[in-house]
Every structure is written in structure tokens, then in C-alpha cells.
Amino acid sequence: MSSSRNPLVDSLTPLIVEAGVPLASYYVLKAAGASTFAALALSSVLPAVRTVWSALKGRNLNRLAALVLAVNVGGLALSAVSGDPRLMLAKDGALSSVVGIGILLSAAAGRPLMTSALKPWITKNSPDKAAAWDRLMAGSARFRRCETLFSVVWGGALLTECVARVVGAYTIPVDTMAGLGTVILVIAIGAAVVISGALAVGPMEKLVEGEAAAQGAASATASVGC
């Protein structure tokens, strides 16, 4: 039996853990009588634990995961000092900005952070497609531009979401914004999926499929020749 993991599940897991679970926890804790500050703090525990675990189980420190953890801890510390739940909500926007800026800087440096999620999605755990990806990365300028564009779209979406969250944190009632923040995140992710799919994922899938098919035909021809 194959032990390969589903790329779709891997892609959705962070959204469920970091957005859905904290939101549900917040409203459960509020219903149980917890204060707004306590509910926000406790609902941040699971994402923080997940970030630490991801950093510890890897062979090397994930710099992006470390930034995420630093923003979480810093936001909780500042909110504890000020006692301001709005600051905790704005902290979520700061987290998106850190991640978004990190993605954009990695794209500018030619080492897009989003590639680790994009490659399994496009190759679908196929060795032939994975090999086609590697060949295209080495020899196709168009393919590399699409890879970079994918990260640019996601980085831009997260920065936009950051601005919306920070503005909302200080202009909308806290209980409303606690739920609306996740809605904003889902909208930003949905927009990024649609736009990056049209501009990057679709063209890259066609290039990978074409390259894999061409290599397969070449291998078949060589076998016949032998």
C-alpha cells in the first residue's frame, strides 16, 4: 500500500489548524464565560504549538516558522502588558504581513517559499512529473517566471489581508472582528487560489504534463531502437 500523502490535504491542513480551530475555540471559550483576552490567548495556543513542533521535527530550523512563532509570542506578550484584545487581533494582521513579506522577498531572491507547496500540488506525487518539474526548472525561463509569479500573488494577498485585519481590529467590535478576521483570511486565500491558478498553476501544469509526455515518448523510442 502506498504511503504517499495527498497534496490537497497537506495544503488545507495549515488553514484548518491556524484559522478554523482558533476561531471555533474562541467562540467556545467565550460561551463558557472566558474574557475576550483569555479566549483570544487560549485560542492561539494550538497554532503556536504546531509552529514549535514543525520547527523541532525538521532537520533544519524553518525560518518562516520561526518568524510566525515570534509574531505569535510577541503579540501575546504585548497584549498581556496592555490588556488590549484589539492588539491581539491586529497581531494576526502582523503575522500575515511577516509571512507575505517573507514570501515576496524569497521570490525576489529567486528562491520562492511557496515552491514547497506548489511542487507536490502540480506533480501529484508522480515521479515522472517530478522529474519533468526539475528539468523545466533548469531549462525553462517561462516555467521559472510562473513559479515566481505564484509566490508574488500569494505574498500580495497576505499583505492585503494584513491591512484589512489591522484596520478592522481598531474599527470593528472585538467579538465581531474575531470571526470576521477568519472570513477575511478565507477571502484572501480564495482570491490567491483563483488568481495564482489562472496565472501560474494552470500554465505550469500544462508545461509539466507536456514535458513528462515528451520524455516518455523519447524513452519509448529509445527502447524500440535498442
KABELZI-V973239 format. One record per residue. N is the residue number from 1. RES is the residue in one small letter. D_CENTER is the distance of its C-alpha to the mean C-alpha in Angstrom with 1 decimal. Layout:
N/RES/D_CENTER
N/RES/D_CENTER
This chain:
1/m/29.4
2/s/26.1
3/s/23.5
4/s/20.7
5/r/17.5
6/n/16.1
7/p/13.0
8/l/12.5
9/v/12.8
10/d/10.5
11/s/7.6
12/l/8.9
13/t/9.8
14/p/7.1
15/l/7.7
16/i/11.3
17/v/11.7
18/e/10.1
19/a/11.4
20/g/14.1
21/v/15.9
22/p/16.3
23/l/17.6
24/a/20.0
25/s/21.1
26/y/21.8
27/y/24.2
28/v/25.8
29/l/26.6
30/k/27.9
31/a/30.1
32/a/31.4
33/g/32.6
34/a/30.2
35/s/30.0
36/t/27.1
37/f/26.4
38/a/26.7
39/a/24.5
40/l/21.6
41/a/22.1
42/l/22.4
43/s/19.5
44/s/17.3
45/v/18.8
46/l/16.7
47/p/13.3
48/a/15.3
49/v/17.0
50/r/14.0
51/t/12.7
52/v/16.3
53/w/16.8
54/s/13.9
55/a/15.5
56/l/19.0
57/k/18.7
58/g/17.5
59/r/20.3
60/n/19.0
61/l/17.3
62/n/13.6
63/r/14.0
64/l/10.5
65/a/10.9
66/a/14.3
67/l/13.4
68/v/11.4
69/l/14.5
70/a/16.9
71/v/15.7
72/n/16.0
73/v/19.4
74/g/20.6
75/g/19.9
76/l/21.7
77/a/24.5
78/l/25.1
79/s/25.2
80/a/27.6
81/v/29.8
82/s/29.9
83/g/29.6
84/d/27.7
85/p/25.1
86/r/24.1
87/l/22.9
88/m/20.6
89/l/19.1
90/a/18.9
91/k/17.2
92/d/14.0
93/g/14.2
94/a/14.8
95/l/11.7
96/s/9.7
97/s/12.2
98/v/11.9
99/v/8.3
100/g/9.3
101/i/12.5
102/g/11.3
103/i/9.5
104/l/12.7
105/l/15.0
106/s/13.7
107/a/14.3
108/a/17.7
109/a/18.6
110/g/18.2
111/r/15.6
112/p/12.2
113/l/9.3
114/m/7.4
115/t/10.7
116/s/10.1
117/a/8.0
118/l/10.3
119/k/13.5
120/p/13.8
121/w/13.0
122/i/15.8
123/t/18.2
124/k/18.0
125/n/19.4
126/s/22.5
127/p/24.2
128/d/25.9
129/k/22.8
130/a/21.1
131/a/24.3
132/a/24.3
133/w/20.9
134/d/22.3
135/r/25.4
136/l/23.7
137/m/21.7
138/a/25.0
139/g/27.1
140/s/25.4
141/a/24.7
142/r/23.5
143/f/20.9
144/r/19.6
145/r/19.6
146/c/17.4
147/e/14.9
148/t/15.0
149/l/14.9
150/f/11.7
151/s/10.0
152/v/12.5
153/v/11.7
154/w/8.0
155/g/9.4
156/g/12.3
157/a/10.7
158/l/9.1
159/l/12.6
160/t/14.4
161/e/12.8
162/c/13.9
163/v/17.4
164/a/17.7
165/r/16.9
166/v/19.3
167/v/22.0
168/g/21.8
169/a/22.0
170/y/25.3
171/t/26.7
172/i/26.0
173/p/27.4
174/v/25.3
175/d/25.5
176/t/24.5
177/m/21.5
178/a/20.2
179/g/19.7
180/l/19.1
181/g/16.1
182/t/14.2
183/v/15.8
184/i/14.6
185/l/11.0
186/v/11.6
187/i/13.6
188/a/11.2
189/i/8.6
190/g/11.8
191/a/13.1
192/a/10.3
193/v/10.8
194/v/14.5
195/i/14.9
196/s/12.9
197/g/14.6
198/a/17.9
199/l/17.7
200/a/16.0
201/v/15.2
202/g/18.7
203/p/20.6
204/m/18.9
205/e/19.7
206/k/23.3
207/l/23.7
208/v/22.6
209/e/24.8
210/g/27.6
211/e/27.5
212/a/27.4
213/a/30.3
214/a/32.2
215/q/32.0
216/g/33.1
217/a/36.0
218/a/37.0
219/s/37.0
220/a/39.1
221/t/41.5
222/a/41.8
223/s/42.6
224/v/45.3
225/g/46.7
226/c/47.2
